[in-house]
Amino acid sequence: MSLPTFANTDPVDKKKNKEETIVSVAASNDNFTTLVAAVKAADLVKTLNSDGPFTVFAPVNNAFDKLPKGTVANLLKPENKKLLTSILTYHVVAGEFKAKDVVKAITDNGGKFVIKTVQGGKLTASLKDGKVILTDVKGNTATVVITDVDASNGVVHAIDSVVMPQ
């Protein structure tokens, strides 16, 4: 079986860098400036710089732009740190799962694979038109647009929408 082709909307250096953690990989890419600001506001830098390994489904800037106007600014306020942390950790999975692993889990489980996030909630991964789709508990979807960006403590897959835990 051949793996589905994934959309790659913007080239990213996918080479493993033993020195760069998930946070530094995201910080070095202009597509993740909003995510990096959110990670800093939620005080998650230390966690995402730790040994891991982690798999992060990282929303690109355009994903945050899809949220209702004012949502991001509101989430970045100190009084909303708990909610922001919950949303961000909903995008993180313990362990390192490359795209081929995700696709195999989907196909081995009848077309859908439920992923438990670090936040404690669940995402459902499926395939549509050769792309991995994540569905949150509300039924909203995100498409994986860039896969297998390696870091010293895991892997990043970029997604085109922010998924919500509740």
C-alpha positions in Angstrom: 0.0 0.0 0.0 1.4 3.4 -0.9 0.9 6.3 1.5 -1.5 9.1 0.6 0.0 12.3 -0.8 -0.2 15.2 1.7 -0.7 18.7 0.7 2.4 20.8 1.3 1.4 24.4 1.2 4.8 25.8 2.2 8.2 24.2 2.2 9.6 23.5 5.6 13.0 22.0 6.3 12.1 18.6 7.5 15.6 17.4 8.3 16.1 16.2 11.9 18.0 18.8 13.9 19.2 17.3 17.2 19.5 20.8 18.7 16.1 22.1 17.8 13.1 21.3 20.0 9.5 21.5 18.8 9.3 25.1 20.1 12.5 26.3 18.3 11.4 24.6 15.1 8.1 26.4 15.3 9.8 29.7 16.3 12.1 29.5 13.3 9.1 29.3 10.8 7.0 32.4 9.9 3.9 30.1 9.5 3.8 29.6 13.3 4.2 33.1 14.8 0.7 33.0 16.4 1.2 29.5 17.8 4.5 30.5 19.3 3.0 33.6 20.9 0.2 31.4 22.3 2.7 28.8 23.7 4.6 31.6 25.4 1.4 33.1 26.9 0.3 29.7 28.2 3.8 29.1 29.8 4.2 25.9 27.7 7.7 26.6 26.4 9.4 24.6 29.1 7.1 21.7 28.6 7.4 21.6 24.8 11.2 22.0 25.2 11.4 18.9 27.5 12.5 15.5 26.3 9.1 14.3 25.1 8.7 12.8 22.6 5.6 14.7 21.4 3.6 14.8 18.3 2.2 18.3 17.8 -0.6 19.1 15.3 0.4 22.7 14.9 -2.1 25.2 13.6 -0.5 27.6 11.0 -1.2 31.4 11.3 -4.1 31.1 8.8 -5.7 28.6 11.1 -5.9 31.1 13.9 -7.2 33.7 11.4 -10.2 31.5 10.8 -11.3 31.9 14.5 -13.9 34.6 15.2 -12.5 38.1 15.3 -10.9 38.9 18.7 -10.6 35.3 19.8 -6.8 35.1 19.7 -6.3 38.4 21.4 -8.8 37.3 24.1 -7.1 33.9 24.6 -3.7 35.6 25.0 -4.9 37.6 28.0 -3.4 36.4 31.4 -6.9 35.7 32.8 -7.5 33.2 30.0 -4.3 31.2 30.5 -6.1 28.1 31.7 -8.4 28.0 28.6 -5.5 28.7 26.3 -3.4 25.9 27.9 -6.3 23.5 27.4 -6.7 24.4 23.7 -2.9 24.1 23.0 -2.4 20.8 24.9 -5.4 19.5 22.9 -3.0 19.7 19.8 -0.3 17.6 21.5 0.0 13.9 21.7 2.5 12.0 23.9 4.8 10.0 21.7 6.3 10.5 18.3 3.9 9.6 15.4 5.1 10.1 11.9 2.6 10.5 9.0 3.0 6.9 8.0 2.2 5.8 11.6 -1.0 7.9 11.6 -2.1 6.7 8.2 -1.4 3.0 9.3 -3.4 3.5 12.5 -6.3 4.9 10.5 -6.3 2.1 7.9 -5.8 -0.6 10.6 -8.8 0.7 12.5 -11.4 0.7 9.7 -10.9 4.3 8.5 -10.8 6.2 11.8 -8.4 6.4 14.6 -9.1 8.0 18.0 -6.1 9.9 19.4 -5.9 10.8 23.1 -4.3 14.2 23.6 -2.1 15.5 26.4 -5.1 17.7 27.4 -7.1 14.5 28.0 -9.5 14.9 25.2 -9.8 13.0 21.9 -9.3 13.8 18.3 -10.4 11.4 15.5 -8.1 11.0 12.6 -9.4 9.9 9.2 -8.5 10.1 5.5 -10.2 12.2 2.9 -8.9 12.6 -0.6 -5.5 11.3 0.4 -5.1 13.7 3.3 -5.3 13.2 7.1 -8.3 15.0 8.6 -8.6 15.6 12.4 -12.0 15.9 13.9 -12.5 17.5 17.3 -15.2 16.7 19.8 -17.4 19.4 18.4 -17.2 17.9 14.9 -14.9 20.7 13.5 -12.2 19.5 11.2 -8.6 20.4 10.4 -6.5 19.1 7.5 -2.9 18.1 7.9 -1.1 20.3 5.4 2.6 19.6 6.2 3.9 16.4 7.7 6.9 15.1 9.5 8.8 18.2 10.5 11.3 16.6 12.9 12.6 18.1 16.1 14.9 16.7 18.8 11.9 15.9 21.0 9.3 14.8 18.6 7.6 15.7 15.3 5.3 18.5 14.1 2.5 18.2 11.6 1.0 21.5 10.5 -2.8 21.8 10.3 -5.1 24.4 8.6 -7.6 24.9 11.4 -7.5 25.1 15.2 -9.3 22.1 16.8 -11.2 22.7 20.1 -11.4 20.5 23.1 -15.0 21.5 24.1 
